[in-house]
């Protein structure tokens, strides 16, 4: 976990620039959509979609202050490219769901 994140009472606290406050709810909602996309892709053995979603998540997470999402995205991208689709993607997907369910945003 990056220096800007802390685990407190099972909540993952992320400090985000106050200027992004209006964008964060939609940003996080789109990550839940990513979860659904990844589940479908996993079921279909669709490496390309998993790699694409992972790549996008890797690129945008840090820009919003969610470094852990970038790390998960990077892992998904690598797993898809290396053909470790079932076990590794399942672990990363569980990590993503846990993160999204427990993240609490503080605005600085």
Backbone as CSV, one residue per row, in Angstrom:
resi,resn,N_x,N_y,N_z,CA_x,CA_y,CA_z,C_x,C_y,C_z
1,UNK,0.843,-1.165,0.000,0.000,0.000,0.000,0.891,1.232,0.000
2,UNK,0.502,2.254,-0.721,1.343,3.436,-0.848,1.276,4.300,0.397
3,UNK,2.181,5.271,0.484,2.293,6.117,1.661,1.037,6.936,1.906
4,UNK,0.243,7.255,0.873,-0.953,8.070,1.031,-2.154,7.283,1.513
5,UNK,-2.019,5.985,1.674,-3.133,5.138,2.098,-2.838,4.527,3.454
6,UNK,-3.891,4.407,4.267,-3.762,3.767,5.571,-4.942,2.837,5.754
7,UNK,-4.753,1.781,6.505,-5.866,0.922,6.856,-6.258,1.253,8.287
8,UNK,-7.480,1.739,8.463,-8.011,2.098,9.766,-9.371,1.440,9.915
9,UNK,-9.529,0.592,10.923,-10.806,-0.083,11.155,-11.370,-0.665,9.865
10,UNK,-10.540,-1.368,9.141,-10.884,-2.020,7.890,-11.198,-1.037,6.770
11,UNK,-11.122,0.232,7.018,-11.300,1.221,5.959,-9.938,1.547,5.368
12,UNK,-9.912,1.729,4.092,-8.694,2.132,3.410,-8.859,3.616,3.126
13,UNK,-8.069,4.433,3.796,-8.205,5.871,3.689,-7.265,6.404,2.615
14,UNK,-7.845,7.137,1.675,-7.082,7.724,0.584,-7.298,9.227,0.620
15,UNK,-6.214,9.976,0.608,-6.297,11.432,0.567,-6.264,11.882,-0.890
16,UNK,-7.272,12.646,-1.276,-7.431,13.090,-2.655,-7.536,14.608,-2.655
17,UNK,-6.991,15.215,-3.668,-7.072,16.666,-3.836,-8.536,17.096,-3.886
18,UNK,-8.874,18.122,-3.117,-10.255,18.607,-3.019,-10.808,19.018,-4.390
19,UNK,-9.943,19.445,-5.298,-10.377,19.843,-6.637,-10.992,18.681,-7.420
20,UNK,-10.734,17.459,-7.003,-11.259,16.272,-7.685,-12.535,15.733,-7.046
21,UNK,-13.027,16.403,-6.015,-14.154,15.897,-5.225,-15.371,15.549,-6.085
22,UNK,-15.689,16.349,-7.072,-16.860,16.084,-7.908,-16.675,14.877,-8.823
23,UNK,-15.434,14.534,-9.107,-15.148,13.441,-10.037,-15.038,12.072,-9.368
24,UNK,-14.734,12.057,-8.082,-14.410,10.800,-7.399,-15.573,9.808,-7.350
25,UNK,-16.805,10.220,-7.036,-17.885,9.216,-7.019,-18.053,8.499,-8.361
26,UNK,-18.013,9.232,-9.453,-18.122,8.610,-10.771,-16.924,7.738,-11.091
27,UNK,-15.746,8.202,-10.681,-14.522,7.431,-10.891,-14.636,6.066,-10.202
28,UNK,-15.061,6.064,-8.947,-15.177,4.808,-8.205,-16.300,3.934,-8.760
29,UNK,-17.391,4.537,-9.195,-18.483,3.770,-9.801,-18.003,3.065,-11.064
30,UNK,-17.177,3.729,-11.838,-16.619,3.099,-13.039,-15.726,1.914,-12.684
31,UNK,-15.085,1.943,-11.537,-14.255,0.807,-11.130,-15.146,-0.395,-10.812
32,UNK,-16.351,-0.157,-10.259,-17.280,-1.268,-10.035,-17.729,-1.844,-11.379
33,UNK,-17.887,-0.996,-12.377,-18.197,-1.471,-13.720,-17.043,-2.315,-14.247
34,UNK,-15.823,-1.894,-13.956,-14.647,-2.683,-14.338,-14.702,-4.074,-13.721
35,UNK,-15.159,-4.165,-12.475,-15.273,-5.471,-11.815,-16.193,-6.379,-12.625
36,UNK,-17.337,-5.855,-13.041,-18.278,-6.655,-13.833,-17.663,-7.066,-15.174
37,UNK,-16.965,-6.135,-15.814,-16.307,-6.431,-17.090,-15.267,-7.524,-16.911
38,UNK,-14.497,-7.433,-15.829,-13.459,-8.428,-15.561,-14.062,-9.802,-15.264
39,UNK,-15.158,-9.827,-14.534,-15.815,-11.107,-14.245,-16.272,-11.790,-15.530
40,UNK,-16.889,-11.012,-16.407,-17.347,-11.574,-17.681,-16.163,-12.051,-18.520
41,UNK,-15.119,-11.223,-18.576,-13.940,-11.580,-19.365,-13.262,-12.827,-18.808
42,UNK,-13.212,-12.918,-17.491,-12.599,-14.085,-16.869,-13.374,-15.346,-17.232
43,UNK,-14.693,-15.250,-17.165,-15.528,-16.399,-17.501,-15.383,-16.834,-18.953
44,UNK,-15.097,-15.879,-19.822,-14.958,-16.173,-21.246,-13.512,-16.459,-21.651
45,UNK,-12.579,-16.343,-20.699,-11.166,-16.534,-21.037,-10.657,-15.441,-21.964
46,UNK,-11.206,-14.243,-21.804,-10.895,-13.110,-22.681,-9.689,-12.335,-22.147
47,UNK,-8.506,-12.796,-22.509,-7.260,-12.182,-22.055,-7.148,-10.730,-22.510
48,UNK,-7.592,-10.455,-23.723,-7.451,-9.105,-24.285,-8.214,-8.085,-23.449
49,UNK,-9.431,-8.397,-23.070,-10.231,-7.457,-22.270,-9.633,-7.279,-20.890
50,UNK,-9.185,-8.354,-20.287,-8.567,-8.247,-18.961,-7.323,-7.370,-19.037
51,UNK,-6.519,-7.573,-20.046,-5.323,-6.752,-20.227,-5.668,-5.294,-20.462
52,UNK,-6.701,-5.042,-21.260,-7.123,-3.673,-21.561,-7.643,-2.953,-20.312
53,UNK,-8.508,-3.608,-19.559,-9.039,-3.006,-18.328,-7.901,-2.768,-17.338
54,UNK,-7.025,-3.736,-17.201,-5.879,-3.577,-16.308,-4.999,-2.405,-16.717
55,UNK,-4.746,-2.281,-18.005,-3.916,-1.185,-18.511,-4.564,0.170,-18.223
56,UNK,-5.854,0.272,-18.461,-6.567,1.526,-18.199,-6.547,1.867,-16.711
57,UNK,-6.791,0.876,-15.879,-6.804,1.090,-14.436,-5.419,1.512,-13.945
58,UNK,-4.395,0.891,-14.492,-3.016,1.231,-14.140,-2.736,2.694,-14.460
59,UNK,-3.238,3.141,-15.588,-2.960,4.503,-16.031,-3.718,5.588,-15.292
60,UNK,-4.926,5.301,-14.833,-5.731,6.371,-14.239,-5.756,6.384,-12.720
61,UNK,-5.459,5.277,-12.080,-5.564,5.213,-10.619,-4.749,6.267,-9.905
62,UNK,-3.473,6.346,-10.213,-2.582,7.288,-9.540,-2.936,8.734,-9.799
63,UNK,-3.473,9.030,-10.972,-3.844,10.393,-11.310,-4.947,10.939,-10.430
64,UNK,-5.747,10.046,-9.878,-6.817,10.444,-8.969,-6.418,10.261,-7.509
65,UNK,-5.230,9.739,-7.272,-4.773,9.519,-5.904,-4.990,8.108,-5.392
66,UNK,-5.408,7.203,-6.269,-5.684,5.823,-5.876,-4.570,4.921,-6.398
67,UNK,-3.409,5.029,-5.770,-2.236,4.276,-6.216,-2.462,2.763,-6.184
68,UNK,-3.228,2.286,-5.219,-3.483,0.844,-5.131,-4.239,0.345,-6.356
69,UNK,-5.121,1.177,-6.921,-5.828,0.776,-8.136,-4.858,0.638,-9.306
70,UNK,-3.874,1.523,-9.355,-2.855,1.413,-10.403,-2.057,0.122,-10.246
71,UNK,-1.742,-0.234,-9.013,-0.999,-1.465,-8.751,-1.821,-2.699,-9.148
72,UNK,-3.096,-2.692,-8.801,-3.972,-3.813,-9.162,-4.090,-3.892,-10.685
73,UNK,-4.281,-2.740,-11.318,-4.383,-2.706,-12.775,-3.138,-3.249,-13.454
74,UNK,-1.988,-2.865,-12.938,-0.728,-3.360,-13.481,-0.651,-4.878,-13.361
75,UNK,-1.054,-5.387,-12.210,-1.056,-6.842,-12.003,-1.999,-7.552,-12.952
76,UNK,-3.182,-6.974,-13.173,-4.137,-7.564,-14.108,-3.575,-7.587,-15.530
77,UNK,-2.966,-6.483,-15.913,-2.379,-6.399,-17.251,-1.295,-7.464,-17.429
78,UNK,-0.410,-7.575,-16.449,0.671,-8.564,-16.523,0.126,-9.982,-16.533
79,UNK,-0.860,-10.250,-15.679,-1.431,-11.598,-15.607,-2.063,-11.990,-16.940
80,UNK,-2.751,-11.049,-17.568,-3.393,-11.343,-18.848,-2.347,-11.626,-19.926
81,UNK,-1.289,-10.845,-19.942,-0.249,-11.026,-20.957,0.560,-12.307,-20.740
82,UNK,0.645,-12.752,-19.499,1.426,-13.950,-19.194,0.573,-15.212,-19.162
83,UNK,-0.725,-15.058,-19.419,-1.603,-16.220,-19.461,-1.938,-16.820,-18.110
84,UNK,-1.770,-16.054,-17.032,-2.107,-16.548,-15.688,-3.535,-16.133,-15.352
85,UNK,-4.404,-16.329,-16.273,-5.716,-15.717,-16.193,-6.542,-16.188,-14.997
86,UNK,-6.621,-17.427,-14.743,-7.573,-17.898,-13.752,-7.161,-17.541,-12.328
87,UNK,-6.077,-18.084,-11.858,-5.716,-17.911,-10.449,-5.269,-16.495,-10.115
88,UNK,-4.366,-15.940,-10.869,-3.844,-14.604,-10.576,-4.920,-13.535,-10.747
89,UNK,-5.699,-13.623,-11.815,-6.757,-12.632,-12.035,-7.805,-12.737,-10.930
90,UNK,-8.124,-13.925,-10.512,-9.101,-14.105,-9.421,-8.599,-13.412,-8.148
91,UNK,-7.333,-13.600,-7.826,-6.759,-12.953,-6.631,-6.817,-11.438,-6.752
92,UNK,-6.445,-10.931,-7.920,-6.443,-9.480,-8.118,-7.859,-8.915,-8.131
93,UNK,-8.788,-9.666,-8.671,-10.180,-9.232,-8.677,-10.734,-9.160,-7.257
94,UNK,-10.406,-10.146,-6.444,-10.816,-10.106,-5.035,-10.186,-8.915,-4.310
95,UNK,-8.938,-8.651,-4.615,-8.252,-7.498,-4.026,-8.936,-6.195,-4.449
96,UNK,-9.327,-6.099,-5.714,-10.012,-4.921,-6.220,-11.363,-4.732,-5.534
97,UNK,-12.139,-5.782,-5.417,-13.448,-5.704,-4.763,-13.284,-5.289,-3.298
98,UNK,-12.328,-5.891,-2.606,-12.084,-5.517,-1.215,-11.724,-4.036,-1.115
99,UNK,-10.839,-3.600,-1.976,-10.403,-2.202,-1.967,-11.590,-1.271,-2.186
100,UNK,-12.373,-1.525,-3.220,-13.506,-0.652,-3.525,-14.545,-0.650,-2.408
101,UNK,-14.738,-1.791,-1.769,-15.720,-1.890,-0.693,-15.269,-1.181,0.581
102,UNK,-13.972,-0.994,0.745,-13.452,-0.447,1.993,-12.804,0.927,1.874
103,UNK,-12.710,1.465,0.673,-12.027,2.741,0.511,-12.878,3.883,1.061
104,UNK,-12.212,4.765,1.761,-12.816,5.988,2.291,-11.955,7.142,1.797
105,UNK,-12.607,8.127,1.218,-11.876,9.236,0.632,-11.906,10.431,1.579
106,UNK,-10.725,10.957,1.857,-10.569,12.226,2.572,-10.049,13.235,1.570
107,UNK,-10.599,14.420,1.601,-10.181,15.450,0.662,-9.259,16.446,1.340
108,UNK,-8.137,16.732,0.683,-7.153,17.652,1.231,-7.264,19.000,0.555
